[in-house]
């Protein structure tokens, strides 16, 4: 009888332990999917606002689209506004999550003339814009092809349900100038807090070999940018 009782107690303890792990995993999955998610900046397209090697918490609730009445009461259903930084799934690159700044929203007209961005005929303040290449690519030279859109673009009126987004590092960013307007439905959230940063190489996430991962892990603290920790993203 004692052995039977002991086995039942062991099974009961194992079941409680398993249920605790399962419940914790479900909670983490829920938070990661619907509330906040960690993400690393892979390229220099948002410099100097975001740097390669910045780790961010993404606020998944910032632009959540409520469906039920209770959701509408809890979530205002805010849409991205001009100047907001947004994250989104970029389908042409296998669904990779990218980060860009909203330049214009539906109904706005965007034009770029010699690197100068105007929205509805008014020059964009562009306080966060960075130009590291002084060369101006003329939009009238066919030899440059699509690349000519970097410095001369439009005018283009943003269609309903879309955004026009650009990287702050304007001369290297692959954005709406080249692949078109971003559907609102693709927006996943808004960068919230920068919780860690280190001097990483661009697109380091593409190197998935065991040796690459070990080398990356050993670089975190020696190359850390301690002064960037726990900054809110503007």
N, CA and C of each residue as an Amber inpcrd file, in Angstrom:
protein
   702
   0.8290000  -1.2050000   0.0000000   0.0000000   0.0000000   0.0000000
   0.8610000   1.2530000   0.0000000   1.9670000   1.1990000   0.7570000
   2.8370000   2.3740000   0.8340000   3.4670000   2.6760000  -0.5120000
   3.8930000   1.5740000  -1.2340000   4.5050000   1.7740000  -2.5480000
   3.5060000   2.3710000  -3.5340000   2.2650000   1.8640000  -3.5080000
   1.2380000   2.3750000  -4.4030000   0.9690000   3.8490000  -4.1380000
   0.8730000   4.1970000  -2.8750000   0.6490000   5.5960000  -2.5120000
   1.8090000   6.4730000  -2.9230000   3.0340000   5.9270000  -2.7930000
   4.2270000   6.6960000  -3.1760000   4.2590000   6.9370000  -4.6710000
   3.9060000   5.8890000  -5.4660000   3.8870000   6.0320000  -6.9220000
   2.8510000   7.0460000  -7.3610000   1.6630000   7.0020000  -6.7280000
   0.6160000   7.9690000  -7.0620000   1.0750000   9.3880000  -6.7570000
   1.7700000   9.5490000  -5.6330000   2.2680000  10.8590000  -5.2450000
   3.3060000  11.3560000  -6.2390000   4.1920000  10.4310000  -6.7180000
   5.2080000  10.8110000  -7.6940000   4.5750000  11.2240000  -9.0150000
   3.5400000  10.4130000  -9.4350000   2.8430000  10.7470000 -10.6780000
   2.1280000  12.0730000 -10.5560000   1.5420000  12.3220000  -9.3790000
   0.8380000  13.5880000  -9.1550000   1.8130000  14.7550000  -9.1880000
   3.0020000  14.5720000  -8.5760000   4.0020000  15.6350000  -8.5900000
   4.5140000  15.9040000  -9.9880000   4.7420000  14.8300000 -10.7640000
   5.1920000  14.9900000 -12.1510000   4.1350000  15.7100000 -12.9750000
   2.8650000  15.3570000 -12.7670000   1.7790000  15.9860000 -13.5290000
   1.6970000  17.4730000 -13.2210000   1.8200000  17.8420000 -11.9570000
   1.7810000  19.2560000 -11.5790000   2.9490000  20.0180000 -12.2100000
   4.1240000  19.3860000 -12.1930000   5.3120000  20.0090000 -12.7660000
   5.1310000  20.2060000 -14.2730000   4.6040000  19.1520000 -14.9520000
   4.3680000  19.2300000 -16.3980000   3.3470000  20.3130000 -16.7240000
   2.2590000  20.3910000 -15.9590000   1.2150000  21.3930000 -16.2010000
   1.7670000  22.8080000 -16.0060000   2.6470000  22.9710000 -15.0120000
   3.2470000  24.2790000 -14.7670000   4.0900000  24.7130000 -15.9620000
   4.8930000  23.7730000 -16.4870000   5.7300000  24.0760000 -17.6530000
   4.8600000  24.4160000 -18.8580000   3.8030000  23.6230000 -19.0750000
   2.9220000  23.8480000 -20.2220000   2.2210000  25.2000000 -20.1170000
   1.7360000  25.5390000 -18.9320000   1.0470000  26.8110000 -18.7400000
   2.0090000  27.9820000 -18.9350000   3.2400000  27.8340000 -18.4380000
   4.2360000  28.8860000 -18.6140000   4.5800000  29.0790000 -20.0830000
   4.7390000  27.9520000 -20.7960000   5.0520000  28.0280000 -22.2330000
   3.9330000  28.7110000 -23.0020000   2.6810000  28.3900000 -22.6800000
   1.5410000  29.0180000 -23.3460000   1.4890000  30.5100000 -23.0470000
   1.7920000  30.8810000 -21.8010000   1.7850000  32.2980000 -21.4250000
   2.8690000  33.0580000 -22.1840000   4.0730000  32.4870000 -22.2450000
   5.1720000  33.1250000 -22.9740000   4.8350000  33.2420000 -24.4560000
   4.2380000  32.1890000 -25.0230000   3.8440000  32.2130000 -26.4280000
   2.8090000  33.2980000 -26.6810000   1.8480000  33.4420000 -25.7730000
   0.8200000  34.4760000 -25.9130000   1.4430000  35.8690000 -25.8690000
   2.3220000  36.1020000 -24.8880000   2.9800000  37.4070000 -24.7540000
   3.8170000  37.6950000 -25.9920000   4.5630000  36.6940000 -26.4490000
   5.4510000  36.8640000 -27.5980000   4.6700000  37.1490000 -28.8790000
   3.4820000  36.5630000 -29.0070000   2.6930000  36.7140000 -30.2250000
   1.8460000  37.9740000 -30.2280000   1.2240000  38.2860000 -29.0920000
   0.2070000  39.3300000 -29.0860000   0.5970000  40.5980000 -28.3180000
   1.5660000  40.5410000 -27.4290000   1.8580000  41.6980000 -26.5830000
   3.2200000  42.3030000 -26.8930000   4.2880000  41.5370000 -26.7170000
   5.6320000  42.0750000 -26.9500000   6.5420000  40.9710000 -27.4590000
   7.4930000  41.3640000 -28.2960000   8.4210000  40.3850000 -28.8550000
   9.7960000  41.0170000 -28.9730000  10.8220000  40.2100000 -28.7130000
  12.1870000  40.6970000 -28.8540000  12.6310000  40.5670000 -30.3060000
  13.3830000  41.5500000 -30.7750000  13.8560000  41.5380000 -32.1670000
  15.1980000  42.2450000 -32.2410000  16.0600000  41.8000000 -33.1640000
  17.3710000  42.4130000 -33.3480000  17.4130000  43.1740000 -34.6630000
  18.0300000  44.3510000 -34.6520000  18.1780000  45.1610000 -35.8600000
  19.3140000  44.5790000 -36.6970000  19.0230000  44.1190000 -37.9400000
  20.0520000  43.4320000 -38.7300000  20.8470000  44.3230000 -39.6750000
  20.3040000  45.4920000 -40.0590000  20.9690000  46.3300000 -41.0590000
  21.0690000  47.7730000 -40.5900000  21.7730000  48.5840000 -41.3830000
  22.0110000  49.9880000 -41.0200000  20.9650000  50.9330000 -41.6000000
  19.8460000  50.4260000 -42.0840000  18.8690000  51.2690000 -42.7810000
  18.1840000  52.2850000 -41.8710000  18.2350000  52.0790000 -40.5390000
  17.5980000  53.0310000 -39.6120000  18.6020000  53.8270000 -38.7960000
  19.8790000  53.8000000 -39.1810000  20.8590000  54.6410000 -38.4800000
  20.5320000  56.1170000 -38.7040000  20.7520000  56.9750000 -37.7060000
  21.4080000  56.6930000 -36.4390000  20.3940000  56.4710000 -35.3090000
  19.1260000  56.3230000 -35.6650000  18.0940000  56.0600000 -34.6590000
  18.2680000  54.6690000 -34.0780000  18.3920000  53.6800000 -34.9360000
  18.6300000  52.2990000 -34.5340000  19.9040000  51.8120000 -35.2100000
  20.7410000  51.0980000 -34.4600000  22.0190000  50.6330000 -34.9730000
  22.0080000  49.1210000 -35.1610000  22.8660000  48.6480000 -36.0400000
  23.0220000  47.2040000 -36.2110000  23.4520000  46.6080000 -34.8730000
  22.7350000  45.5850000 -34.4270000  23.0570000  44.9690000 -33.1410000
  22.2060000  45.4670000 -31.9950000  21.2720000  46.3820000 -32.2510000
  20.3110000  46.7920000 -31.2240000  19.2750000  45.6910000 -31.0390000
  18.9440000  45.3980000 -29.7840000  17.8770000  44.4510000 -29.4710000
  16.6820000  45.2250000 -28.9310000  15.5160000  44.9800000 -29.5120000
  14.3310000  45.7660000 -29.1880000  13.2060000  44.8860000 -28.6640000
  12.3970000  45.4720000 -27.7830000  11.1020000  44.8940000 -27.4770000
  10.0940000  45.5680000 -28.3930000   9.3270000  44.7600000 -29.1360000
   8.3200000  45.2690000 -30.0520000   6.9590000  45.2360000 -29.3740000
   6.2790000  46.3740000 -29.3240000   4.9350000  46.4570000 -28.7550000
   3.9220000  45.9750000 -29.7870000   3.4020000  44.7600000 -29.5950000
   2.4500000  44.1780000 -30.5350000   1.0500000  44.7890000 -30.3930000
   0.8030000  45.4660000 -29.2930000  -0.5370000  46.0120000 -29.0450000
  -0.7110000  47.4130000 -29.6230000   0.3800000  48.0440000 -30.0700000
   0.3270000  49.4590000 -30.4610000  -0.6950000  49.7270000 -31.5580000
  -0.7600000  48.8270000 -32.5430000  -1.6720000  49.0310000 -33.6740000
  -2.6240000  47.8480000 -33.8450000  -2.9390000  47.1890000 -32.7350000
  -3.8360000  46.0260000 -32.8060000  -5.1970000  46.4530000 -33.3450000
  -5.7560000  45.6070000 -34.2020000  -7.0540000  45.9040000 -34.8100000
  -8.1490000  45.1310000 -34.0760000  -8.9350000  45.8150000 -33.2430000
  -9.9800000  45.1240000 -32.4760000 -11.0990000  44.6060000 -33.3640000
 -11.6520000  43.4620000 -32.9610000 -12.7570000  42.8450000 -33.6960000
 -14.0020000  42.7630000 -32.8180000 -13.8560000  42.2010000 -31.6160000
 -14.9730000  42.0580000 -30.6960000 -15.2090000  43.3650000 -29.9370000
 -16.4030000  43.5200000 -29.3910000 -16.7550000  44.7350000 -28.6450000
 -15.8470000  44.9400000 -27.4400000 -15.5240000  43.8370000 -26.7420000
 -14.6580000  43.9570000 -25.5750000 -13.2540000  44.4060000 -25.9780000
 -12.7990000  43.9490000 -27.1600000 -11.4950000  44.3860000 -27.6670000
 -11.5300000  45.8760000 -28.0050000 -12.6270000  46.3320000 -28.5860000
 -12.7540000  47.7430000 -28.9280000 -12.7380000  48.6230000 -27.6910000
 -13.2500000  48.0890000 -26.5870000 -13.2540000  48.8460000 -25.3350000
 -11.8620000  48.9340000 -24.7290000 -11.0740000  47.8510000 -24.9130000
  -9.7320000  47.8060000 -24.3290000  -8.6700000  48.3830000 -25.2440000
  -8.8540000  48.1920000 -26.5720000  -7.8690000  48.6410000 -27.5450000
  -8.4640000  49.7230000 -28.4330000  -7.8760000  50.8970000 -28.4750000
  -8.4360000  51.9880000 -29.2730000  -8.3210000  51.7840000 -30.7750000
  -7.5070000  50.8240000 -31.2290000  -7.3560000  50.5900000 -32.6570000
  -6.6370000  51.7210000 -33.3610000  -5.5910000  52.2350000 -32.7350000
  -4.8240000  53.3480000 -33.2830000  -4.1100000  52.9360000 -34.5670000
  -4.1330000  53.8210000 -35.5530000  -3.4090000  53.5800000 -36.7960000
  -2.0440000  54.2640000 -36.7360000  -1.0570000  53.7320000 -37.4730000
   0.2510000  54.4010000 -37.5350000   0.1160000  55.8190000 -38.0720000
   0.8710000  56.7200000 -37.4890000   0.8620000  58.1190000 -37.9080000
   2.2060000  58.5050000 -38.4960000   2.2160000  59.6160000 -39.2160000
   3.4870000  60.1080000 -39.7840000   4.4970000  60.3290000 -38.6630000
   5.6910000  59.8080000 -38.8780000   6.7460000  59.9300000 -37.8770000
   6.9080000  58.7030000 -37.0020000   5.8950000  57.8250000 -36.9650000
   5.9890000  56.5980000 -36.1710000   7.0010000  55.6320000 -36.7930000
   7.6670000  54.8710000 -35.9340000   8.5010000  53.7680000 -36.4010000
   7.6780000  52.4950000 -36.2740000   7.6150000  51.7050000 -37.3360000
   6.8020000  50.4900000 -37.3200000   7.6250000  49.2800000 -37.7340000
   7.1950000  48.1180000 -37.2650000   7.7680000  46.8580000 -37.7280000
   6.7070000  46.1540000 -38.5690000   7.1610000  45.4000000 -39.5570000
   6.2180000  44.7430000 -40.4490000   6.8630000  43.5280000 -41.1050000
   6.0140000  42.6240000 -41.5510000   6.4690000  41.4520000 -42.2690000
   6.6760000  41.8150000 -43.7350000   7.8980000  41.6000000 -44.2360000
   8.2090000  41.9280000 -45.6220000   8.2110000  40.6520000 -46.4420000
   7.0890000  40.3880000 -47.0940000   6.8820000  39.1170000 -47.8000000
   7.9360000  38.8440000 -48.8760000   8.3450000  39.8540000 -49.7080000
   9.3450000  39.5520000 -50.7550000  10.6520000  38.9810000 -50.2240000
  10.9610000  39.2020000 -48.9440000  12.1860000  38.6460000 -48.3670000
  11.8630000  37.5170000 -47.3850000  10.8970000  36.6960000 -47.7670000
  10.5710000  35.5200000 -46.9640000   9.8910000  35.8260000 -45.6520000
   9.2020000  36.9580000 -45.5690000   8.4960000  37.2940000 -44.3400000
   9.3870000  37.8620000 -43.2560000  10.5810000  38.3130000 -43.6190000
  11.4870000  38.9160000 -42.6400000  10.8420000  40.1560000 -42.0320000
  11.0390000  40.3570000 -40.7320000  10.4780000  41.5220000 -40.0620000
  11.4390000  42.7080000 -40.2100000  10.9350000  43.8050000 -40.7680000
  11.7270000  45.0000000 -40.9910000  11.2320000  46.1540000 -40.1210000
  12.0770000  47.1760000 -39.9870000  11.7450000  48.3680000 -39.2160000
  11.9510000  49.5960000 -40.0910000  10.9270000  50.4340000 -40.2180000
  11.0250000  51.6640000 -41.0000000  10.1970000  52.7620000 -40.3160000
  10.3530000  53.9900000 -40.8220000   9.5930000  55.1200000 -40.2920000
   8.4800000  55.4950000 -41.2800000   7.3060000  55.7930000 -40.7350000
   6.1770000  56.2030000 -41.5680000   6.3970000  57.6370000 -42.0430000
   6.3990000  57.8190000 -43.3630000   6.5870000  59.1400000 -43.9550000
   5.2480000  59.7510000 -44.3520000   4.3390000  58.9100000 -44.8330000
   3.0320000  59.4030000 -45.2690000   1.9860000  58.3200000 -45.0750000
   0.7320000  58.7460000 -44.9030000  -0.3750000  57.8110000 -44.7350000
  -1.3510000  57.9630000 -45.8970000  -2.4080000  57.1690000 -45.8980000
  -3.3420000  57.1480000 -47.0220000  -3.8760000  58.5470000 -47.3530000
  -3.8610000  58.8620000 -48.6460000  -4.3420000  60.1620000 -49.1050000
  -3.2570000  61.2040000 -49.2420000  -2.0960000  60.9920000 -48.5950000
  -0.9840000  61.9480000 -48.7040000  -0.2740000  61.7680000 -50.0500000
   0.3470000  62.8420000 -50.5070000   1.1450000  62.7930000 -51.7380000
   2.6100000  63.0170000 -51.3990000   3.4370000  62.0670000 -51.7890000
   4.8710000  62.1070000 -51.4830000   5.6690000  62.4040000 -52.7440000
   6.6810000  63.2460000 -52.5800000   7.6120000  63.4980000 -53.6780000
   8.9970000  63.7360000 -53.1050000  10.0050000  63.2500000 -53.8150000
  11.3890000  63.4620000 -53.4070000  12.1290000  64.1110000 -54.5680000
  12.7530000  65.2500000 -54.2980000  13.5170000  65.9690000 -55.3170000
  14.9150000  66.2290000 -54.7610000  15.9110000  65.6130000 -55.3740000
  17.2990000  65.7800000 -54.9280000  17.4470000  65.5380000 -53.4250000
  16.9200000  64.4110000 -52.9630000  16.9710000  63.9500000 -51.5750000
  15.9880000  64.6680000 -50.6410000  15.3710000  65.7430000 -51.0710000
  14.4400000  66.5050000 -50.2320000  13.0460000  65.8860000 -50.3330000
  12.4850000  65.4720000 -49.1930000  11.1810000  64.8210000 -49.1560000
  10.0950000  65.8510000 -48.8550000   9.0490000  65.8350000 -49.6730000
   7.8810000  66.6880000 -49.3980000   6.6470000  65.8000000 -49.2890000
   5.7440000  66.1860000 -48.3820000   4.4670000  65.4980000 -48.2000000
   3.3680000  66.5400000 -48.3370000   2.5010000  66.3400000 -49.3100000
   1.4230000  67.2990000 -49.6150000   1.9810000  68.6910000 -49.9080000
   3.1070000  68.7120000 -50.6060000   3.6990000  69.9770000 -51.0300000
   4.5320000  70.6820000 -49.9850000   4.6240000  70.1290000 -48.7730000
   5.4030000  70.7530000 -47.7020000   6.6280000  69.9060000 -47.3810000
   7.7370000  70.5790000 -47.1930000   8.9720000  69.8570000 -46.9170000
   8.8760000  69.1360000 -45.5760000   9.2470000  67.8690000 -45.5730000
   9.2430000  67.0800000 -44.3550000  10.3580000  67.5690000 -43.4330000
  10.0480000  67.7990000 -42.1320000  11.1010000  68.2570000 -41.2120000
  12.3230000  67.3360000 -41.2090000  12.0750000  66.0150000 -41.2560000
  13.1610000  65.0350000 -41.4330000  14.3090000  65.1820000 -40.4420000
  13.9920000  65.4200000 -39.1790000  15.0530000  65.5960000 -38.1830000
  15.8730000  64.3280000 -37.9840000  15.2700000  63.1820000 -38.2500000
  15.9590000  61.9050000 -38.0350000  16.6700000  61.3880000 -39.2770000
  16.4740000  62.0440000 -40.4080000  17.0700000  61.5690000 -41.6630000
  18.5800000  61.7490000 -41.6710000  19.2650000  60.7460000 -42.2250000
  20.7260000  60.7740000 -42.3320000  21.1020000  60.5220000 -43.7840000
  21.9990000  61.3550000 -44.3250000  22.5300000  61.1610000 -45.6800000
  24.0450000  61.0220000 -45.5870000  24.5480000  59.8420000 -45.9040000
  25.9850000  59.5850000 -45.8090000  26.6570000  59.5630000 -47.1730000
  25.8560000  59.8140000 -48.2130000  26.3790000  59.8910000 -49.5680000
  25.9480000  61.2270000 -50.1560000  26.9000000  62.1070000 -50.4190000
  26.5750000  63.4420000 -50.9300000  26.1540000  63.4360000 -52.3990000
  26.3940000  62.3320000 -53.0850000  26.0180000  62.2360000 -54.4960000
  24.5060000  62.2450000 -54.6520000  24.0090000  63.0440000 -55.5910000
  22.5830000  63.0650000 -55.9060000  22.3730000  62.3390000 -57.2280000
  21.6080000  61.2690000 -57.1940000  21.3540000  60.4890000 -58.4050000
  20.1900000  61.1190000 -59.1640000  20.4180000  61.5770000 -60.3870000
  19.3350000  62.2100000 -61.1550000  18.2770000  61.1910000 -61.5750000
  17.0190000  61.5770000 -61.4150000  15.9430000  60.6620000 -61.7610000
  15.7130000  60.5420000 -63.2490000  16.3560000  61.4190000 -64.0490000
  16.1020000  61.4430000 -65.4890000  17.0960000  60.6100000 -66.3010000
  18.0210000  59.9370000 -65.6220000  19.0310000  59.1450000 -66.3280000
  18.6360000  57.6750000 -66.3100000  18.2320000  57.1190000 -67.4640000
  17.7580000  55.7300000 -67.5230000  18.7820000  54.7060000 -67.0580000
  20.0500000  55.0200000 -67.1850000  21.0960000  54.0540000 -66.8440000
  21.0610000  53.6330000 -65.3660000  20.5330000  54.4940000 -64.5170000
  20.4730000  54.1720000 -63.0900000  19.3180000  53.2170000 -62.7650000
  18.3590000  53.1000000 -63.6620000  17.2280000  52.2030000 -63.4370000
  16.4560000  52.5450000 -62.1660000  16.0750000  51.5000000 -61.4140000
  15.3050000  51.6780000 -60.1860000  16.0690000  52.4650000 -59.1300000
  17.3910000  52.4030000 -59.1860000  18.2210000  53.0710000 -58.1840000
  18.0300000  54.5860000 -58.2060000  17.5710000  55.1150000 -59.3390000
  17.3600000  56.5610000 -59.4460000  16.2710000  57.0390000 -58.4950000
  15.4090000  56.1280000 -58.0360000  14.3380000  56.5130000 -57.1170000
  14.8570000  56.8710000 -55.7260000  16.1110000  56.5730000 -55.4700000
  16.6660000  56.8780000 -54.1530000  16.5790000  58.3640000 -53.8350000
  16.9530000  59.2080000 -54.7920000  17.0460000  60.6500000 -54.5420000
  15.9720000  61.4680000 -55.2480000  15.2960000  60.8680000 -56.2090000
  14.2250000  61.5580000 -56.9360000  13.0790000  60.5680000 -57.1550000
  11.9260000  60.9260000 -56.6240000  10.8070000  59.9810000 -56.6240000
   9.4740000  60.7270000 -56.6870000   8.5090000  60.1160000 -57.3660000
   7.1380000  60.6350000 -57.3520000   6.8990000  61.7910000 -58.2970000
   5.7780000  62.4940000 -58.0680000   4.8770000  62.3850000 -56.9110000
   4.0130000  61.1330000 -56.9360000   3.6660000  60.6570000 -55.7260000
   2.8260000  59.4720000 -55.5600000   1.8060000  59.7340000 -54.4600000
   0.5360000  59.4770000 -54.7400000  -0.5180000  59.5930000 -53.7310000
  -0.7390000  58.2210000 -53.1020000  -0.6950000  58.1580000 -51.7870000
  -0.7780000  56.8930000 -51.0620000  -2.2100000  56.3750000 -51.1020000
  -2.4180000  55.1500000 -51.5790000  -3.7730000  54.6010000 -51.6830000
  -4.3620000  54.2530000 -50.3180000  -5.6870000  54.0830000 -50.2360000
  -6.3300000  53.7040000 -48.9680000  -5.7520000  52.4120000 -48.4010000
  -5.6250000  52.3660000 -47.0680000  -5.1260000  51.1660000 -46.4090000
  -3.6500000  50.9230000 -46.5620000  -2.8730000  51.9620000 -46.9050000
  -1.4340000  51.7990000 -47.1120000  -0.6430000  52.9180000 -46.4290000
   0.6610000  52.6750000 -46.2940000   1.6080000  53.6420000 -45.7370000
   2.7970000  53.7640000 -46.6780000   3.4690000  54.9050000 -46.6040000
   4.7440000  55.0780000 -47.2960000   5.8090000  55.1440000 -46.2220000
   6.7530000  54.1880000 -46.2510000   7.7660000  54.0980000 -45.1910000
   9.1640000  54.2110000 -45.7800000  10.0630000  54.7730000 -44.9800000
  11.4660000  54.9050000 -45.3840000  12.3600000  54.6730000 -44.1770000
  13.5990000  54.2670000 -44.4510000  14.5830000  54.1600000 -43.3860000
  15.2000000  55.5170000 -43.1060000  15.6170000  55.7520000 -41.8650000
  16.2410000  57.0400000 -41.5240000  17.5770000  57.2220000 -42.2350000
  18.2820000  56.1340000 -42.5060000  19.5420000  56.1880000 -43.2450000
  19.1920000  56.1340000 -44.7350000  18.8090000  57.2620000 -45.2820000
  18.1250000  57.3290000 -46.5720000  18.9210000  56.7780000 -47.7560000
  20.2130000  56.8720000 -47.7330000  21.0050000  56.4870000 -48.9010000
  21.2130000  54.9750000 -49.0320000  20.8950000  54.2170000 -47.9770000
  21.1070000  52.7640000 -48.0490000  19.8290000  51.9710000 -47.7860000
  18.7370000  52.6490000 -47.4830000  17.5130000  51.9480000 -47.0970000
  16.7410000  51.4310000 -48.3050000  16.3330000  50.1830000 -48.2170000
  15.4690000  49.5640000 -49.2300000  14.0450000  49.6610000 -48.6960000
  13.2450000  50.5630000 -49.2630000  11.9520000  50.8810000 -48.6610000
  10.8900000  51.1680000 -49.7160000   9.8670000  51.9400000 -49.3470000
   8.7320000  52.1830000 -50.2430000   9.1190000  52.8630000 -51.5500000
  10.2590000  53.5010000 -51.5950000  10.7060000  54.0970000 -52.8510000
  10.9150000  53.0390000 -53.9160000  11.2740000  51.8330000 -53.4840000
  11.6410000  50.7790000 -54.4200000  10.5830000  49.6740000 -54.5470000
   9.9710000  49.2940000 -53.4220000   9.0170000  48.1820000 -53.4960000
   7.5610000  48.6060000 -53.2950000   7.2990000  49.8980000 -53.1530000
   5.9150000  50.3580000 -53.1190000   5.3800000  50.6120000 -51.7180000
   4.1060000  50.9350000 -51.6500000   3.4680000  51.2770000 -50.3830000
   3.2370000  50.0360000 -49.5240000   3.2720000  50.2320000 -48.2240000
   3.1200000  49.1450000 -47.2610000   1.6560000  48.9980000 -46.8500000
   1.0580000  47.8070000 -47.0090000  -0.3170000  47.6040000 -46.5410000
  -0.3930000  47.7050000 -45.0210000  -1.4190000  48.3660000 -44.5210000
  -1.6060000  48.4700000 -43.0750000  -1.6960000  47.0950000 -42.4280000
  -2.2440000  46.1430000 -43.1540000  -2.4170000  44.7960000 -42.6160000
  -1.0910000  44.0930000 -42.3330000   0.0020000  44.5930000 -42.9240000
   1.3160000  43.9750000 -42.7200000   2.0210000  44.4980000 -41.4740000
   1.5220000  45.6020000 -40.9130000   2.1670000  46.2070000 -39.7410000
   1.9920000  45.2960000 -38.5330000   3.0980000  45.0040000 -37.8550000
   3.0800000  44.0610000 -36.7350000   3.1680000  44.7470000 -35.3710000
   3.7390000  45.9440000 -35.3340000   3.8710000  46.6040000 -34.0450000
   4.7830000  47.8080000 -34.1360000   5.2020000  48.2610000 -32.9660000
   6.0520000  49.4480000 -32.8740000   7.2030000  49.1840000 -31.8990000
   8.4510000  49.4920000 -32.2880000   9.5600000  49.3360000 -31.3440000
   9.2970000  50.1380000 -30.0780000   9.5760000  49.5020000 -28.9520000
   9.2070000  50.0890000 -27.6650000  10.4460000  50.4630000 -26.8410000
  11.2330000  49.4460000 -26.4750000  12.3980000  49.6800000 -25.6220000
  13.6230000  48.9840000 -26.2240000  14.7390000  49.6700000 -26.2160000
  16.0210000  49.0920000 -26.6130000  16.6340000  48.5020000 -25.3440000
  16.6510000  47.1640000 -25.2470000  17.0750000  46.5470000 -23.9830000
  18.5120000  46.0410000 -24.0030000  19.1320000  45.9510000 -25.2020000
  20.5450000  45.5760000 -25.2720000  21.0820000  45.9860000 -26.6310000
  22.3950000  46.2090000 -26.7100000  23.0130000  46.5980000 -27.9770000
  24.4800000  46.2060000 -27.9640000  24.9530000  45.7190000 -29.1110000
  26.3800000  45.4410000 -29.2390000  26.8060000  45.7020000 -30.6890000
  28.0920000  45.8930000 -30.9100000  28.6100000  46.2060000 -32.2450000
  28.6330000  44.9320000 -33.0820000  27.5880000  44.7320000 -33.8540000
  27.4440000  43.5260000 -34.6700000  27.7000000  43.8460000 -36.1360000
  27.9870000  42.8140000 -36.9000000  28.1030000  42.9930000 -38.3440000
  26.7090000  42.9230000 -38.9630000  26.5470000  43.5310000 -40.1260000
  25.2380000  43.5380000 -40.7740000  24.8040000  42.1260000 -41.1660000
  23.4950000  41.8980000 -41.0430000  22.8730000  40.6270000 -41.4390000
  23.5140000  39.4140000 -40.7640000  23.9570000  39.6120000 -39.5290000
  24.5930000  38.5050000 -38.8110000  23.5840000  37.3810000 -38.5600000
  22.2910000  37.6980000 -38.5670000  21.2630000  36.6840000 -38.3110000
  21.2150000  35.6230000 -39.4140000  21.7860000  35.9410000 -40.5750000
  21.7840000  34.9810000 -41.6800000  22.8020000  33.8610000 -41.4720000
  23.7570000  34.0740000 -40.5770000  24.7760000  33.0590000 -40.2920000
  24.2850000  32.1720000 -39.1510000  23.8020000  30.9950000 -39.4960000
  23.1680000  30.1150000 -38.5240000  23.9870000  28.8720000 -38.1690000
  25.2340000  28.8120000 -38.6480000  26.0830000  27.6780000 -38.2840000
  26.4240000  27.7000000 -36.8040000  26.7270000  26.5350000 -36.2250000
  27.0440000  26.4510000 -34.8030000  28.2450000  27.3310000 -34.4560000
  29.2760000  27.3020000 -35.3010000  30.4580000  28.1290000 -35.0620000
  30.1200000  29.6100000 -35.0970000  29.2530000  30.0020000 -36.0400000
  28.8380000  31.4070000 -36.1360000  28.0890000  31.8340000 -34.8820000
  27.2000000  30.9730000 -34.3930000  26.4210000  31.3000000 -33.1980000
  27.3110000  31.4200000 -31.9710000  28.2590000  30.4810000 -31.8160000
  29.1740000  30.5350000 -30.6700000  30.0110000  31.8010000 -30.7040000
  30.5110000  32.1500000 -31.8900000  31.3060000  33.3610000 -32.0310000
  30.4770000  34.6040000 -31.6930000  29.2150000  34.5980000 -32.1340000
  28.3360000  35.7280000 -31.8570000  28.0660000  35.8600000 -30.3600000
  27.8180000  34.7340000 -29.6950000  27.5250000  34.7740000 -28.2600000
  28.7050000  35.3120000 -27.4560000  29.9230000  34.9840000 -27.8890000
  31.0980000  35.4630000 -27.1510000  31.3670000  36.9450000 -27.3880000
  30.7070000  37.5390000 -28.3860000  30.9300000  38.9480000 -28.7080000
  29.9570000  39.8890000 -27.9900000  28.8860000  39.3490000 -27.4250000
  27.8490000  40.1890000 -26.8500000  28.3850000  41.1980000 -25.8290000
  29.0740000  40.7090000 -24.8240000  29.4980000  41.6060000 -23.7570000
  30.7630000  42.4050000 -24.0870000  31.7940000  41.8080000 -24.7230000
  32.9670000  42.6220000 -25.0890000  32.6220000  43.7720000 -26.0330000
  31.5930000  43.5920000 -26.8780000  31.2290000  44.6260000 -27.8370000
  29.9640000  45.3910000 -27.4520000  29.5330000  45.2480000 -26.2320000
  28.2730000  45.8680000 -25.7970000  28.3540000  47.3930000 -25.8280000
  27.2480000  48.0220000 -26.2200000  27.1090000  49.4830000 -26.1380000
  26.2700000  49.7740000 -24.8910000  26.9150000  49.8410000 -23.7530000
  26.1940000  49.9540000 -22.4880000  25.3850000  51.2460000 -22.3980000
  25.8410000  52.2870000 -23.0720000  25.1420000  53.5660000 -23.0040000
  23.7980000  53.5840000 -23.7130000  23.4970000  52.5590000 -24.5190000
  22.2340000  52.5160000 -25.2590000  21.1600000  51.6840000 -24.5510000
  21.5060000  51.0610000 -23.4530000  20.5710000  50.1670000 -22.7750000
  19.3660000  50.9060000 -22.2060000  18.2060000  50.2760000 -22.3410000
  16.9410000  50.7240000 -21.7550000  16.4880000  52.0860000 -22.2530000
  16.7710000  52.3690000 -23.5310000  16.2620000  53.5870000 -24.1710000
  14.8960000  53.3070000 -24.7780000  13.9820000  54.2580000 -24.6560000
  12.7220000  54.1430000 -25.3770000  12.9420000  54.6450000 -26.8090000
  12.2200000  54.0690000 -27.7610000  12.4240000  54.3660000 -29.1650000
  11.4810000  55.4770000 -29.6130000  12.0310000  56.5040000 -30.2590000
  11.2280000  57.6250000 -30.7580000  11.2790000  57.6590000 -32.2820000
